């Protein structure tokens, strides 16, 4: 029997992490068209509202119902504006482990939302879902995401050489693929001890937004 996560929302002092809804489509498409998101993820470029609708109405819900993980829309508590997304995937229910990824909208960067959302997700997974390990993978040149991993208590476990394809713009403005290393980070329940409010924003490197 396949295990699944409950269909819930998580609240912090400033944020609400909840399932995506159809009214999020436009804001989500705008967020995923940002140049940094394009550079560090595998989202289609351009990312259309049809892409956003398929993700929000089909693919994201299927992550939970099929037992693969869970997707949270990260919103501001006061304005309800879409801040970003947290995605737990590659869930191993026997090991109680999974891989966490996140993206923050351009307008919301620099406010500490990435670390706040990631910490809230980690606390919920470790305490309520009895998980024992979370993993993050960040591109070697993605220092912003590495800072988030460090600030939430992650430990660097090593480098996967040439394991990721990022994107960069050429002098003519065309996107082109570039191979890069991945840094593997882990987070265990005991790593959260003493970790308080943090700041910083970034993008983990993953390939499941399209």
One Martini backbone bead per residue (centre of mass of N, CA, C, O) as a GRO file, in nm:
protein
  210
    1UNK     BB    1   0.095   0.037   0.024
    2UNK     BB    2   0.061   0.370  -0.035
    3UNK     BB    3   0.184   0.650   0.084
    4UNK     BB    4   0.058   0.968   0.221
    5UNK     BB    5  -0.009   1.290   0.239
    6UNK     BB    6  -0.166   1.532   0.373
    7UNK     BB    7  -0.415   1.786   0.319
    8UNK     BB    8  -0.241   2.075   0.401
    9UNK     BB    9  -0.147   2.341   0.623
   10UNK     BB   10   0.114   2.589   0.692
   11UNK     BB   11   0.216   2.800   0.964
   12UNK     BB   12   0.358   3.113   1.016
   13UNK     BB   13   0.425   3.431   1.091
   14UNK     BB   14   0.426   3.505   0.749
   15UNK     BB   15   0.315   3.219   0.649
   16UNK     BB   16   0.151   3.008   0.394
   17UNK     BB   17   0.123   2.659   0.344
   18UNK     BB   18  -0.033   2.535   0.045
   19UNK     BB   19  -0.229   2.446  -0.180
   20UNK     BB   20  -0.288   2.476  -0.490
   21UNK     BB   21  -0.465   2.712  -0.704
   22UNK     BB   22  -0.611   2.851  -0.973
   23UNK     BB   23  -0.552   3.160  -0.888
   24UNK     BB   24  -0.223   3.100  -0.917
   25UNK     BB   25  -0.141   3.089  -1.217
   26UNK     BB   26  -0.032   3.370  -1.294
   27UNK     BB   27   0.183   3.402  -1.067
   28UNK     BB   28   0.337   3.144  -1.134
   29UNK     BB   29   0.419   3.211  -1.423
   30UNK     BB   30   0.577   3.466  -1.354
   31UNK     BB   31   0.786   3.331  -1.166
   32UNK     BB   32   0.888   3.109  -1.388
   33UNK     BB   33   1.005   3.355  -1.586
   34UNK     BB   34   1.242   3.401  -1.441
   35UNK     BB   35   1.577   3.400  -1.494
   36UNK     BB   36   1.672   3.233  -1.245
   37UNK     BB   37   1.477   3.002  -1.285
   38UNK     BB   38   1.573   2.924  -1.565
   39UNK     BB   39   1.874   2.867  -1.488
   40UNK     BB   40   1.807   2.647  -1.227
   41UNK     BB   41   1.595   2.509  -1.409
   42UNK     BB   42   1.353   2.310  -1.627
   43UNK     BB   43   1.177   2.512  -1.733
   44UNK     BB   44   1.005   2.641  -1.952
   45UNK     BB   45   1.094   2.865  -2.242
   46UNK     BB   46   0.842   2.983  -2.189
   47UNK     BB   47   0.610   3.018  -1.917
   48UNK     BB   48   0.294   2.926  -1.922
   49UNK     BB   49  -0.033   2.909  -1.824
   50UNK     BB   50  -0.057   2.615  -1.916
   51UNK     BB   51   0.173   2.509  -1.744
   52UNK     BB   52   0.055   2.602  -1.473
   53UNK     BB   53  -0.212   2.448  -1.489
   54UNK     BB   54  -0.093   2.161  -1.507
   55UNK     BB   55   0.051   2.174  -1.236
   56UNK     BB   56  -0.186   2.262  -1.040
   57UNK     BB   57  -0.421   2.045  -1.144
   58UNK     BB   58  -0.217   1.778  -1.172
   59UNK     BB   59   0.088   1.733  -1.082
   60UNK     BB   60   0.084   1.826  -0.787
   61UNK     BB   61  -0.146   1.643  -0.676
   62UNK     BB   62  -0.004   1.372  -0.767
   63UNK     BB   63   0.226   1.369  -0.567
   64UNK     BB   64   0.039   1.296  -0.327
   65UNK     BB   65  -0.164   1.067  -0.427
   66UNK     BB   66   0.102   0.885  -0.529
   67UNK     BB   67   0.344   0.924  -0.298
   68UNK     BB   68   0.598   1.120  -0.388
   69UNK     BB   69   0.476   1.387  -0.233
   70UNK     BB   70   0.483   1.756  -0.193
   71UNK     BB   71   0.300   2.069  -0.253
   72UNK     BB   72   0.371   2.420  -0.189
   73UNK     BB   73   0.221   2.715  -0.145
   74UNK     BB   74   0.370   3.029  -0.089
   75UNK     BB   75   0.233   3.268   0.142
   76UNK     BB   76   0.122   3.551   0.259
   77UNK     BB   77  -0.057   3.616   0.535
   78UNK     BB   78  -0.165   3.912   0.476
   79UNK     BB   79  -0.192   3.908   0.135
   80UNK     BB   80  -0.177   3.617  -0.022
   81UNK     BB   81   0.073   3.618  -0.174
   82UNK     BB   82   0.289   3.474  -0.395
   83UNK     BB   83   0.616   3.361  -0.308
   84UNK     BB   84   0.615   3.034  -0.366
   85UNK     BB   85   0.787   2.706  -0.348
   86UNK     BB   86   0.743   2.372  -0.213
   87UNK     BB   87   0.921   2.053  -0.277
   88UNK     BB   88   0.850   1.715  -0.224
   89UNK     BB   89   1.054   1.440  -0.332
   90UNK     BB   90   1.149   1.123  -0.353
   91UNK     BB   91   0.991   0.936  -0.168
   92UNK     BB   92   1.082   0.731   0.123
   93UNK     BB   93   0.890   0.547   0.336
   94UNK     BB   94   1.093   0.355   0.475
   95UNK     BB   95   1.318   0.583   0.535
   96UNK     BB   96   1.204   0.867   0.568
   97UNK     BB   97   1.254   1.031   0.281
   98UNK     BB   98   1.365   1.337   0.097
   99UNK     BB   99   1.339   1.598  -0.154
  100UNK     BB  100   1.411   1.945  -0.139
  101UNK     BB  101   1.246   2.230  -0.290
  102UNK     BB  102   1.286   2.583  -0.415
  103UNK     BB  103   1.101   2.894  -0.482
  104UNK     BB  104   1.135   3.251  -0.537
  105UNK     BB  105   1.011   3.537  -0.592
  106UNK     BB  106   1.146   3.827  -0.689
  107UNK     BB  107   0.985   4.025  -0.484
  108UNK     BB  108   1.068   3.821  -0.218
  109UNK     BB  109   1.352   3.873  -0.196
  110UNK     BB  110   1.538   3.918   0.110
  111UNK     BB  111   1.316   3.806   0.354
  112UNK     BB  112   1.347   3.484   0.435
  113UNK     BB  113   1.140   3.281   0.295
  114UNK     BB  114   1.296   3.025   0.224
  115UNK     BB  115   1.380   2.942   0.515
  116UNK     BB  116   1.099   2.950   0.645
  117UNK     BB  117   0.967   2.735   0.461
  118UNK     BB  118   1.175   2.507   0.498
  119UNK     BB  119   1.153   2.484   0.807
  120UNK     BB  120   0.852   2.421   0.824
  121UNK     BB  121   0.868   2.162   0.658
  122UNK     BB  122   1.074   2.012   0.832
  123UNK     BB  123   0.920   2.010   1.098
  124UNK     BB  124   0.675   1.855   0.990
  125UNK     BB  125   0.824   1.602   0.891
  126UNK     BB  126   0.967   1.525   1.162
  127UNK     BB  127   0.718   1.547   1.367
  128UNK     BB  128   0.451   1.446   1.205
  129UNK     BB  129   0.597   1.230   0.982
  130UNK     BB  130   0.870   1.093   1.083
  131UNK     BB  131   1.118   1.193   0.962
  132UNK     BB  132   1.496   1.143   0.900
  133UNK     BB  133   1.534   1.282   0.599
  134UNK     BB  134   1.687   1.546   0.408
  135UNK     BB  135   1.733   1.666   0.067
  136UNK     BB  136   1.969   1.873  -0.112
  137UNK     BB  137   2.027   2.040  -0.437
  138UNK     BB  138   2.304   2.239  -0.556
  139UNK     BB  139   2.448   2.439  -0.749
  140UNK     BB  140   2.771   2.544  -0.749
  141UNK     BB  141   2.679   2.860  -0.837
  142UNK     BB  142   2.439   2.863  -0.612
  143UNK     BB  143   2.476   3.056  -0.344
  144UNK     BB  144   2.194   3.122  -0.236
  145UNK     BB  145   2.106   2.825  -0.184
  146UNK     BB  146   2.340   2.752   0.002
  147UNK     BB  147   2.265   2.951   0.227
  148UNK     BB  148   1.998   2.824   0.299
  149UNK     BB  149   2.101   2.547   0.378
  150UNK     BB  150   2.281   2.650   0.610
  151UNK     BB  151   2.055   2.815   0.775
  152UNK     BB  152   1.879   2.533   0.828
  153UNK     BB  153   2.127   2.303   0.893
  154UNK     BB  154   2.281   2.190   0.673
  155UNK     BB  155   2.486   1.925   0.534
  156UNK     BB  156   2.760   1.866   0.360
  157UNK     BB  157   2.835   1.563   0.152
  158UNK     BB  158   2.898   1.667  -0.149
  159UNK     BB  159   2.986   1.593  -0.498
  160UNK     BB  160   2.829   1.601  -0.816
  161UNK     BB  161   2.973   1.549  -1.106
  162UNK     BB  162   2.816   1.667  -1.375
  163UNK     BB  163   2.479   1.647  -1.276
  164UNK     BB  164   2.401   1.926  -1.426
  165UNK     BB  165   2.168   2.144  -1.611
  166UNK     BB  166   2.207   2.455  -1.692
  167UNK     BB  167   2.145   2.810  -1.763
  168UNK     BB  168   2.252   3.050  -2.020
  169UNK     BB  169   2.335   3.349  -2.158
  170UNK     BB  170   2.420   3.479  -2.434
  171UNK     BB  171   2.523   3.755  -2.608
  172UNK     BB  172   2.243   3.717  -2.787
  173UNK     BB  173   2.016   3.598  -2.563
  174UNK     BB  174   2.052   3.293  -2.557
  175UNK     BB  175   1.974   2.996  -2.441
  176UNK     BB  176   2.208   2.773  -2.268
  177UNK     BB  177   2.370   2.494  -2.190
  178UNK     BB  178   2.524   2.393  -1.865
  179UNK     BB  179   2.750   2.219  -1.695
  180UNK     BB  180   2.722   2.098  -1.348
  181UNK     BB  181   2.751   2.081  -1.025
  182UNK     BB  182   2.649   1.910  -0.721
  183UNK     BB  183   2.532   1.981  -0.403
  184UNK     BB  184   2.500   1.785  -0.114
  185UNK     BB  185   2.234   1.790   0.126
  186UNK     BB  186   2.156   1.749   0.478
  187UNK     BB  187   1.867   1.672   0.701
  188UNK     BB  188   1.822   1.633   1.041
  189UNK     BB  189   1.659   1.659   1.329
  190UNK     BB  190   1.918   1.756   1.497
  191UNK     BB  191   1.986   2.009   1.307
  192UNK     BB  192   1.746   2.202   1.431
  193UNK     BB  193   1.899   2.270   1.668
  194UNK     BB  194   1.906   2.622   1.707
  195UNK     BB  195   1.724   2.698   1.472
  196UNK     BB  196   1.622   2.995   1.351
  197UNK     BB  197   1.580   3.274   1.219
  198UNK     BB  198   1.621   3.343   0.873
  199UNK     BB  199   1.811   3.437   0.577
  200UNK     BB  200   1.736   3.403   0.241
  201UNK     BB  201   1.773   3.314  -0.113
  202UNK     BB  202   1.677   3.043  -0.349
  203UNK     BB  203   1.780   2.757  -0.559
  204UNK     BB  204   1.720   2.459  -0.628
  205UNK     BB  205   1.818   2.165  -0.807
  206UNK     BB  206   1.568   2.078  -1.043
  207UNK     BB  207   1.327   1.871  -1.272
  208UNK     BB  208   0.980   1.932  -1.183
  209UNK     BB  209   0.821   2.197  -1.330
  210UNK     BB  210   0.713   2.073  -1.631
   0.00000   0.00000   0.00000
